[in-house]
Amino acid sequence: MTTSPGAPTTPRRDKAQLGLAALLAVVGAYTFYDATTLRVGFGDPVGPRLFPYVIGAGTFLLAVLLVVATLRGDVPEAEAGEDIDLSQPADWRTVLTLVGVLAFTVLTVSFLGWAVSGAILFAGSAWALGSRTVVRDVLVGAVLSVTSWYFFHEVLGVALSPGILDGVL
């Protein structure tokens, strides 16, 4: 369909921007509501509600401004260094594979432990993003997950689940 040069054009509406605005509105409204449930001590004139009120209201305001900008037809500009085409659809297969790998990690980390689940998370994510060197990815994932397990355990004093490697780590 062609339009004449003087004909008004309807602005392009980015559904992803509207979805983000809806998410921002929900988060902002919930943050604002949650601030009303905080208990205020009798000796604190400001109380713990001030910052959640400000953050909730600010987030909700940003959602409203994003809706207005989107309905006006504003589209985000690609960064100068980006090498992607924003007009192309998302690669849902990759996204769903990454979600599956993450869900697997969440469901198995208490049983398998962080060292094993972290290695699977790294190798699975690398595979989903196009790597086909499985052995290298598993080895790098194992080194990263065991190193991070020891860092959390020894340096930070946070006990991550050793899982099936209990007694080995």
C-alpha positions as CSV (number, residue, x, y, z in Angstrom):
1,M,0.0,0.0,0.0
2,T,1.4,3.4,-1.0
3,T,0.4,6.7,0.5
4,S,0.5,10.0,-1.1
5,P,3.1,12.5,0.2
6,G,0.6,14.7,2.0
7,A,-1.4,11.9,3.6
8,P,-1.1,11.5,7.4
9,T,0.6,8.3,8.5
10,T,-0.3,6.3,11.6
11,P,2.6,5.9,14.0
12,R,4.2,2.5,14.3
13,R,3.5,1.0,17.7
14,D,6.1,-1.3,19.2
15,K,4.2,-4.0,21.1
16,A,7.4,-4.9,23.1
17,Q,7.5,-1.3,24.4
18,L,3.9,-1.5,25.4
19,G,4.6,-4.8,27.2
20,L,7.5,-3.3,29.0
21,A,5.3,-0.3,30.0
22,A,2.7,-2.7,31.4
23,L,5.3,-4.6,33.4
24,L,6.7,-1.3,34.7
25,A,3.2,-0.2,35.7
26,V,2.6,-3.4,37.6
27,V,5.9,-3.3,39.4
28,G,5.4,0.4,40.2
29,A,1.9,-0.1,41.5
30,Y,2.9,-3.1,43.6
31,T,5.9,-1.3,45.1
32,F,3.6,1.6,46.0
33,Y,1.0,-0.7,47.4
34,D,3.6,-2.7,49.3
35,A,4.9,0.5,50.9
36,T,1.5,1.0,52.5
37,T,1.8,-2.3,54.4
38,L,5.1,-1.4,56.1
39,R,4.9,-0.7,59.8
40,V,6.0,2.7,60.9
41,G,7.6,3.2,64.3
42,F,6.3,5.9,66.6
43,G,9.7,7.6,66.9
44,D,10.5,7.8,63.1
45,P,8.8,10.8,61.4
46,V,9.8,9.6,57.9
47,G,9.5,5.9,58.4
48,P,10.5,3.1,56.0
49,R,7.7,4.1,53.5
50,L,9.3,7.1,51.8
51,F,11.7,5.4,49.4
52,P,9.2,2.6,48.3
53,Y,6.7,5.4,47.7
54,V,9.2,7.4,45.6
55,I,10.4,4.3,43.7
56,G,6.9,3.0,43.1
57,A,5.6,6.3,41.9
58,G,8.7,6.9,39.7
59,T,8.4,3.5,38.1
60,F,4.7,4.0,37.4
61,L,5.4,7.5,36.0
62,L,8.0,6.0,33.7
63,A,5.5,3.4,32.5
64,V,3.0,6.1,31.6
65,L,5.7,8.1,29.8
66,L,6.7,5.0,27.9
67,V,3.1,4.4,26.8
68,V,2.8,8.0,25.6
69,A,6.0,7.8,23.7
70,T,5.1,4.5,22.1
71,L,1.6,5.7,21.1
72,R,3.3,8.8,19.5
73,G,5.4,6.4,17.4
74,D,8.7,6.8,19.1
75,V,11.0,3.8,18.4
76,P,14.2,3.1,20.2
77,E,17.3,3.8,18.1
78,A,19.9,1.1,17.7
79,E,23.3,1.9,19.3
80,A,26.0,2.8,16.8
81,G,27.9,-0.3,17.6
82,E,25.0,-2.7,17.5
83,D,25.2,-5.3,14.7
84,I,21.6,-6.5,14.9
85,D,18.6,-5.7,12.8
86,L,15.8,-4.6,15.1
87,S,13.3,-5.3,12.3
88,Q,14.0,-9.0,12.5
89,P,11.9,-11.2,14.8
90,A,13.4,-12.7,18.0
91,D,15.0,-16.2,17.8
92,W,12.4,-17.9,20.1
93,R,14.1,-21.3,19.8
94,T,17.3,-19.9,21.4
95,V,15.3,-18.0,24.0
96,L,13.2,-21.1,25.0
97,T,16.3,-23.3,25.1
98,L,18.0,-20.8,27.5
99,V,14.8,-20.7,29.6
100,G,14.8,-24.5,29.7
101,V,18.5,-24.7,30.7
102,L,17.8,-22.1,33.5
103,A,14.7,-24.0,34.7
104,F,16.7,-27.2,34.8
105,T,19.3,-25.5,36.9
106,V,16.8,-24.1,39.3
107,L,15.0,-27.5,39.7
108,T,18.2,-29.5,40.2
109,V,20.6,-27.3,42.1
110,S,19.5,-28.5,45.5
111,F,20.0,-32.2,44.5
112,L,23.0,-32.0,42.1
113,G,24.6,-29.1,43.9
114,W,26.0,-25.8,42.5
115,A,29.2,-27.3,41.1
116,V,27.3,-29.8,38.8
117,S,24.3,-27.6,38.0
118,G,26.5,-24.6,37.3
119,A,28.6,-26.6,34.9
120,I,25.4,-27.8,33.1
121,L,24.1,-24.2,33.1
122,F,27.2,-22.9,31.4
123,A,27.5,-25.7,28.9
124,G,23.8,-25.7,28.1
125,S,23.8,-21.9,27.7
126,A,26.9,-22.0,25.4
127,W,25.3,-24.8,23.3
128,A,22.0,-22.8,23.1
129,L,23.9,-19.8,21.9
130,G,25.7,-21.8,19.1
131,S,28.8,-23.4,20.6
132,R,29.4,-26.9,19.4
133,T,32.5,-27.7,21.5
134,V,30.7,-29.6,24.2
135,V,33.7,-31.0,26.0
136,R,35.4,-27.6,26.3
137,D,32.2,-26.0,27.4
138,V,31.6,-28.6,30.1
139,L,35.2,-28.3,31.3
140,V,35.0,-24.5,31.4
141,G,31.6,-24.7,33.2
142,A,33.0,-27.1,35.7
143,V,36.0,-24.8,36.5
144,L,33.8,-21.8,36.8
145,S,31.2,-23.4,39.0
146,V,33.7,-25.1,41.3
147,T,35.7,-21.9,41.6
148,S,32.6,-19.9,42.3
149,W,31.4,-22.5,44.8
150,Y,34.7,-22.2,46.7
151,F,34.6,-18.4,46.5
152,F,31.2,-18.3,48.1
153,H,32.0,-21.0,50.7
154,E,35.5,-19.8,51.7
155,V,35.6,-16.1,51.0
156,L,32.0,-14.9,51.5
157,G,31.0,-17.6,54.0
158,V,27.9,-18.5,52.1
159,A,27.1,-22.2,51.9
160,L,26.0,-23.2,48.4
161,S,24.6,-26.7,48.1
162,P,27.4,-29.3,47.4
163,G,24.7,-31.8,46.3
164,I,26.0,-35.1,45.0
165,L,29.6,-33.8,45.6
166,D,29.1,-33.5,49.3
167,G,32.3,-34.6,51.0
168,V,34.3,-34.1,47.7
169,L,34.2,-30.3,47.7
